[in-house]
Amino acid sequence: MDLNRDAMLVGLHIAAWSGRLYDRQASDHVAVAHEASTGAGRYNKRLLPKAAFAALTATMSEARTKHYANSLPWDDKGARLLTVANYEHYTELMDGLRERVVRQRARFIEDYDDYIDQSRLDLGKLFRIEDYPSKEDLQGKFAIRYRITPVPDADHFIAQLASDDTERVKRDIERHVEEQLHGAVRDLYRRIGEAVERVSERLREDDDGKPLVFRDTMISNIRDLVDVVPRLNIFGDDELAQLCEQVKEKIASVEPDALRPSRTFDPAARAQVKRDADALAEKFAGYFGTRAEEPAAEPVREAA
């Protein structure tokens, strides 16, 4: 495998205006009214109705979710590994979300004056028009961007060193890259294993012997995983590929309605999927062991 040929790094950057503002005068007023220290609390007012941000917030959240789902962990600086095999799918998803943000931002700006009028009523004496950015400024306060960069090459760093110890440094860099790659593959095992385990858990019965609630997303999430994992399987791990196919055949192919009380409910199918999910969860447990922590989502950056 040639890492520089087969993969790249991708970083996701999200700008989103929170629509909240610290009000010092209100904070001081509350402190005085309650005979408290002025540093005892802060009053952060919501400048616009919460509903004004709903569409944009949902899109930003979807962007983060799909960014993580379609890439692999790499470092603690925000970069993630994107395989060449998944590049087209990733960019198509993210470009679509960027375009959606542009449309939603335009709609937000179009309705901005109405939102301000509503806030004038909601905030009462806390309302100050100078707190609000102009419509022109709002253009830069909501955006999704991603940046593609090459995976660092050990030889690139070595060429910049003036040291007799270059071979040791090169080996250390290559070993670190290898560890990162193996960690990325373990992450794929973990993702599918945990999704299969969740299906298994939801196919239990409650204390009264009734099936637990089983939602469509339990299966749709599995389907998304078995679709993307082959494109992220950078090592061509045969065992992972085989397990992925088994999950696709035994779980992803089943319709959710067959697994819960409905007109097409099939108790036999439910029992079989439960057995298959249990067996597969056991197999995956041997690969990813103790659950790794989810990568921390990049905090939303509020535009200045």
N, C-alpha and C positions, 0 to 999 in steps of 0.2 A: 504494500500500500504506500502510495506517495501522498502524504498528508497535504502538501501544498497543491497537489493536482486534484485531490478528491474532496477537499473541504476548504472552508474559509471561516472567518469570524464575523459575527453580526452583532451589532449593538442597537438596542431600541431606545429611542429618546422621546419622551412624551411631555408636552407642555399643556398645562390646563390651569386656567384661572379658577381659584377656589370660590370666589365671590364672597369671601369673608374678610372682615377687617376688625382689628383691635381698636376699641374705642376707649381712649384714656379717660376722657371726661366722664363717661358712664361708669367706668371702673372706679374712679375716685368718688363719684357720687354714691355708689353702692357701699363703698368702704366707710364713708362718712356717716351714711344713714344707719349703718350697723356698728358704728364705733370700732371699726376694724382697721388694721394697718393697710395703707394703700397698696402694699405689695402682697396682700393676702389672696388676691384673685384677679382675674382678667375677664373683661366683658368683650367677647368677640361677636360682633353682629353679622347676621346674614344679610348681605346687601340686596339679594334678589330671591324670589321664591325658589324653594328647593326644586320644584318641578321644572324650572327653567333650564337646569343643567342635566336633567334626567337622560336625554338622548345622547348627549356628548359623553357623559360619565359612563354610560353603558358601552359605548364604542371604545373608549379608552381602556376599559376593563377587558373587553373582548380582545383588544390588540395585545395586551400583556399576556392573556391566557394563551392566545394562538402563537405568540412569540416563543413562549416556553414549550408549548406542545410540539412545535415544529423545529426545535433546535436542541442542542445537547449542552449540558453544563461544561464550562471550560475554566474560568478563573473567577476570582472574587471582585473583579473590577467592572463587571457588567457585561463583558463580552461572552458570547455563547458560540458554540461550534455549529455551523450550518454545512451540511453535506451538499456536494454538487448535485447529487440525485434529488435533493429536496429543494434546491434553489428556486426552480421555476414555480413550484407550488407555494413556497414561502413568499416570494415577491408578489405573486398574484394575489395572495391573501392580504398582505400588508398594503399593497397599492390600492386594493379595493377599500380597505378600511381608511386609508388616507383620503381617498375621494369622498367617502361617506362623511368624514369629519369636515371637509371643506363645505359640503352641502349643509350639514347641521350647523356649522358656524355661521353660514350665510343666513339661515333661518333664525338663529339666535339673535343675530344683529338686527335682522328685520323686525323682530318682536321686542327689541331691547327697550324702546321707549315705553311700551305697555308694561314690561316687567318693572321698570322704574316707577311708573305710576302706581302699581300695586304695592311696591315697597314703601312708597311715600305714605300709604295708608297703614301698612303693617308696622313700620318703624316709628311712626308718630314723631315725637320730638327728637328721636335719635337719627332721623333722616337728615343727611347733608348731601346736596347734589355734587359737591366737590369730591366726595368719596368715589365717584363713579368714573371709570376710564372712558375715553371717547370711543366712538364706534371705530375710528381708524386704529386706535390702540388695540382693540379687541381682535383685529386681524391676526396679530402675532401671539395671542394668548391661548390659542387652542391649535395644537398641531401634533402630528405623528410623523416621526422620521426614523429611518433605520440607516445604519452605515455598515457597509461591507469592507472588510480589510483582510489581507492575507494572513495565514497562520505564520507566526514567527519561525524562521528557519535558524537552526543552530549555527550554520556556517555564516549567516548574516551577522550574528553577534560576534563570532570568533574573528571575523575579518576586521572588526573594530577594536580588538584587544591587542595591546602591545605587551604580551606576557609570554613567559616560557611555559606557563601552565595551561596553555590553550586546550590541550587534549582532555584534561580533567574537567575543565569548564564545559567543553562540548559534551562530554559524557553526562555531566550533571543536567544540562539542558535537555538532552535527548531522553534521559530517564524521567525527567519531570513531564515532558510531553507524553511519554508512554503511559505514565500514571494517569494523566488527565484523560487520555483516550480510553483506558480501561474503566475509569470512573464514569465516563460518558456511556459506555456500553452497559455497565451495571445499572445506570439510571434507567435504561430501556427495560431491563428485566424488572426493576422496581415498579415502573409505571404500569406495565401490564399486570404484574403480580398483584398489585394493590387494587387495580380495577376488577380483576377476577375475584379477589377476596371480598370486595364490596358486593358483587353479585351473589356470591355464596351466602353472605350475611343476610341479604334481603330476601333470600329464598327460604329462610327459616319460618317457623310458625310462632305465634305469640303464646302466652301461657294458657290461652283457651283453645289452642290448636288451630287458630285461624291464620291464614297467610299474612305476612307483613306487607305493607304498602310497597309496591314495586313500580317505579316510575320509568317512563320511556328512556330517560337519560342514562339509566343503568346500561342499556344495550347500545344506545347511540354513542356513548363514550367509548365503549369497547370497539365499536365499528370504526370510530375515528382513529383509535390506537392501532388497530391491525392494518389500517390503511397507511399510516405514516411511518410506523416502525421499520418496515422493509427499506424505506428510503433513508432512514437514519442509521441503519445497521452498517456502520462504516467499516467494520472489520469483516463483514460478510459472515458473521457468526452463525454457523449452521444450526447449532442447538437453539439459538434464539429464533431463527427463521422457522424451525420445525414447531416450536412451542407456539409461535405466533399463528401459524397455520391451524394448529389444533384449536386455539381459542377462536379463530375465525369460523372454523367448521362447527364447533360444538356449542358456542355461545353466541357469537355475533350473528349467526344465521337464523337465530330464533326470534320470532316476533314477540314483543313485550306482552301483548294481549294473551298469548298462550301461557304466560307464566303468572297470571293474576286473575282473580275472579272477573270474568267477562263472558260474552257470548261465545268466544273462541277459546276459553280457558281449557287447558289440557293438563290435568293433574299428573298424568304419566310423563308428559314432556317436562313439566316443572321438576318432578323428582329426578329425571335423567339429567337435566341441566344442573341441578343441585349436586348430583354425584360427580359430574364432569368438572364443575367449578371447584369442588373440594379437592379433587385429584390434581387439577392444574395448579391450584393455589399451593398445594404441598410441594409440587415440583419447583415453582417459582421461589418459594421460601428458601430453598437450598442455594439459590443464586444470589439474591439480594440480601439475605440474612436480616439483620436488624434494620428496620426501616430507616433509610437516610432522610435527613431533613429536606423539606421542600426548599428550593432556592428562594431567597427573599425577593419579592417583587420589587422592581425599581420604583422608588418613591416618585409620585407625580410631581413634576417640577412646575411650580407656579411661575408663569411668565412675569417678568418685571414690569 
